[in-house]
Amino acid sequence: MSEFSPTANGSKSVSAQCPGGKKALEGGEIVPDYVGLQLYQSFPTPDDSGWTVYAQENTSPGTPWSVRAFVVCG
């Protein structure tokens, strides 16, 4: 699991990578349940070696937040 450093503004993206030789079977995200945050995308990397997540702050929640990506590899 990967986590982007918590800050209180902007947009964030983070990727979780599979160990060498493994491919992403599925993945997902953990985004805080703050008003004003929106998950934009959650998808496997183009070469299936991990999972990438994009989230954005639409209004200022006034609290630092981070986004996490996780991947199941096989």
C-alpha positions as CSV (number, residue, x, y, z in Angstrom):
1,M,0.0,0.0,0.0
2,S,1.3,3.5,-0.8
3,E,0.2,6.8,0.7
4,F,0.7,10.3,-0.4
5,S,1.9,12.8,2.2
6,P,-1.0,14.5,4.0
7,T,-1.6,18.1,3.0
8,A,-4.7,20.3,3.1
9,N,-4.9,21.4,-0.5
10,G,-4.9,20.4,-4.2
11,S,-5.0,17.1,-5.9
12,K,-3.0,14.0,-5.2
13,S,-2.1,10.8,-7.0
14,V,-0.4,7.7,-5.7
15,S,0.5,4.3,-7.1
16,A,1.0,1.0,-5.4
17,Q,3.5,-1.3,-7.2
18,C,3.6,-5.1,-7.5
19,P,6.9,-6.9,-6.7
20,G,9.0,-7.7,-9.7
21,G,7.5,-10.2,-12.1
22,K,4.0,-9.9,-10.7
23,K,1.0,-8.3,-12.3
24,A,-1.9,-6.3,-10.8
25,L,-5.0,-8.5,-10.5
26,E,-7.1,-5.8,-8.9
27,G,-6.6,-2.7,-6.7
28,G,-8.4,0.2,-5.1
29,E,-8.1,3.2,-2.9
30,I,-8.7,4.6,0.5
31,V,-9.8,8.3,0.4
32,P,-10.9,10.1,3.6
33,D,-14.6,10.8,4.0
34,Y,-14.3,14.6,4.1
35,V,-16.8,16.9,2.4
36,G,-15.1,18.4,-0.6
37,L,-12.9,15.5,-1.6
38,Q,-13.6,13.5,-4.7
39,L,-12.0,10.4,-6.1
40,Y,-11.4,11.0,-9.8
41,Q,-9.7,7.8,-11.0
42,S,-8.6,4.4,-9.8
43,F,-7.0,2.1,-12.4
44,P,-4.2,-0.4,-13.1
45,T,-1.0,1.1,-14.5
46,P,-0.6,0.7,-18.3
47,D,1.8,-2.3,-17.9
48,D,-0.3,-3.9,-15.1
49,S,2.6,-3.6,-12.7
50,G,0.6,-1.6,-10.1
51,W,-2.5,0.5,-9.3
52,T,-2.8,4.3,-9.5
53,V,-5.4,6.6,-7.8
54,Y,-6.2,10.2,-8.3
55,A,-8.2,12.3,-5.8
56,Q,-8.9,16.1,-5.7
57,E,-10.1,18.6,-3.2
58,N,-13.1,20.5,-4.6
59,T,-13.6,22.7,-1.5
60,S,-11.2,23.3,1.4
61,P,-11.9,20.8,4.2
62,G,-9.4,22.6,6.3
63,T,-7.8,19.3,7.4
64,P,-4.7,17.6,6.0
65,W,-5.7,14.6,4.0
66,S,-4.0,11.8,2.1
67,V,-5.0,9.1,-0.4
68,R,-3.9,5.5,-0.3
69,A,-3.6,3.0,-3.2
70,F,-3.5,-0.7,-2.8
71,V,-2.9,-3.5,-5.3
72,V,-3.5,-7.3,-5.3
73,C,-0.8,-9.0,-7.4
74,G,-0.4,-12.4,-8.8
